[in-house]
Amino acid sequence: MEIAVDVVLPCLDEAEALPGVLAGLPSGWRAIVVDNGSTDGSAAVAEQHGATVVHAAQRGYGAAVHAGLMAATAPIVAFSDADGSFDLAQLAAVVGPVRSGDADLVFARRVPARPGAWPPHARFANAALLWWVRRRMGVDVHDLGPMRAGRRTDLIGLDLRDRRSGYPLELLLRAQRAGWRIDEVPVPYLPRVGRSKVTGTVRGTVQAVRDMTTMLRRYA
């Protein structure tokens, strides 16, 4: 059976969350779990639940996401976190505008479904960053979240280089420069399973802000 959509899930020690996450995968879609150095058996859990597992030796969010993109073969590739903060069933709404030809790149705009789902420091950093992007770059996007979708060949053609936290912003800015139609759709955002390595910690958020600030300087 031809795979309609590949779903790339970067993963670092998410064994506890993976069974529930993969259970929400839409029928006919393939999950590509990119293990980025897990020590809790995440890769084995992913395989047991039907996912294709790819190993990314280079550490970093961008490195894991890009490894998954390069392993994908479906015409449309979607991305999400493997920590339980998203129901993969919601990806249908994100993929929809790409599949219909109404958009080239779609981001999910996170809507906290429960108190504490989106830590205040991370939410503020995201809002400040996107305010700057809208003001200076003219891109009408309000959330640079981890759930998004686009066409595989187009995504590869952008030739993204960042391999850390700046990867999503580089994607947005390069797509805007290329004249892509960029859209966003609201998606419920849930508390993750376990502790976040990035937005759940002030240190991780600071590092992400540094990476994205570097990216803004490069493109502005």
N, C-alpha and C positions, 0 to 999 in steps of 0.2 A: 504493500500500500504506500502510495506517495505521501510524504510528510508535508502537511500544509504549512506548518509553522514550527520553527525550532525555538525553544525557550532556553536561554542561557541563564544559569543560576550560579554566580560566583559563590564559593563556599569555603569557609574557614571555621572548622569545629562547629558544625550545625547538625550533628547526628540526632539530637533530640527533636529538632524541628522538622527535619526532612520528610519523615513519613506523612505528616499532616500537610505539608506544603505540596508534595508530589500528588497527593490524593485529589487536589483541586485542578490538576492539569486537564485542559479541554481535550475531548476525544479527538484522536487523529493528529495530535501535536506531540512533539518529542521534547523531553527535558534533557538538556545537556548541563550536567553539574560539573563545574570546574573547581576541582580541589586545589586549594592554594596553600598546601602544607598542613592540613588537618592532622591532629594527633588523637582524635576521639573516634576514629573509624567511620567518618562521614562518607568516604568513598564507597565502602562496603555497604553501608545502609542505602546509599543512593542506588547502587546496582541491584540490591535486593528489591527495591521498589520500582524497578523498570527503567531507571534513567541511564543514559549514556554518560560515562565518566571520562573527563579529560583532566590531565594533571598539568598545572601551570607551575613550573619551578620558580620563576621569578615572582617574588612577593609584591603585592600591591593590587588594589581594586582594578585599576586599568589593565594590568597584566592579565588578571583572571578573566575579565570581560572580553578582552581582545582575543585571548586564546579560545574562548567559546565561540566567538564570531567566526574565527578562522576554521573551526571544526564544523560549523553549521553547513548544511547543504540545501535547506528549504529556501524557497524564494523570499519568505518573510522571516525575519528574526526578531524575537521579542526578548526583553531582559527583565529580570526581577531579582529580588533578594531571596535567599534561601532560609531566612530566619523566622518565617511565620508572620511577618508584618503585613504581607499581602496575601489575599486569596487569589490563586492563579486563575480561577474562573473569571476574575475581573479583567483578565488580559483580552478577552474577546472585545470589550469596549475600546481598548487601546489599539488593538490590531485593526479594528473595523475600518477607520478612515484610510489606513494604508491599503488595505485589501480592496476597498471600493475605488481607490484612485483619487480620493479627495485630499489626501495629505501625503507628504513624503516622510515625515518624522512626527511621531506622536509621543508626548510625555504624559504620564499619569500625574494629575494634581492631587496630592495627598489631602484627604479630609479625615482628621482623627476621629475614629469611631468610638474611642473610650478615653477617659482621662489618663494622661501619662503616656499615651501612644507615641507622641512626638515630643521629646524633651524640649523645654523652653529655649535653652541655649542653641540647640540645633535649628529650631524653627526660626529664631531671630536671625541667625547667620544666613540661613537660606533666603529669608525675606530681604535682607540687606543686599545680598549678592544679586538677586534677581531684579531688585529696584535699580541697581547700577546698570545691569545689562539692558533693561528696558529703556533707561534714560540715555545711555551712551551708544548702544548698539541697535536700538530700534526693534528688539525682538520681544514680542508680546507673550512672554511665558512667565508664569508666577511660581513655578516649582521645578527644581532641578533634581527630581527624585530618581530612584533607581529603576522604576518600571517605565519602559518605553518600547517603541517598535519602529522598524523601518525595513526597507528592502535590502536583502543581503548584499547584492552586488553594489548598490549605491553606498552602503555603509563601509564596505571594504575600500571603495574608491575614494573615500575621504582621507584615507591614509593617516589615521590618528596616531600620534606619537607618544602622548602621555601614558604612563603606566601606573600612576598613583591616583590620588583623589581628584586630580584635575581632568580626568578622562571625560566625564559627562559634560563639563563646561566646554571642553575643546570640541566635542561632538556638536553641541549647540551652536557654537560660534562658526565652526567650519561649515555647518549646514546652512547657516544664515548667509555666509559669504557666497555659497554656491547657489543661492537663490531658491532653496528648498521651501516648500510649503510646510510650515511647522504649526502643529496644533497641540492642544492638551485637553484631557477629559478628567473629570473628578472621579476619584477612586477611594473607597474606604481604607483607612490606614489603622492597623491594629498594633497592640503592644507586641514586640518581638519576643520570641522564646529565648531565654537566656540574656546575657549582657552583650550589648553592641560593642564592636571593636572601634567604631568611629563615632557616630552621633550619640551613642549612649554615654560617652565620656567627654569631659571638657577637653582633655588632651587630644583626643582623636578629632574633635571638631576643630580645634585650633590648627592641627596639621592639615585638615581638609581645606580650611580657609586660606592657609598659606599657599597650598598647591593651586587653588583656584585664583588667588590674587596674582600669582605668577603668570597664569594663563591669561588673565585679563590684560595685564601689562603687555604681554606678547602680541595680543590681537588688537588692542586699542591703539 
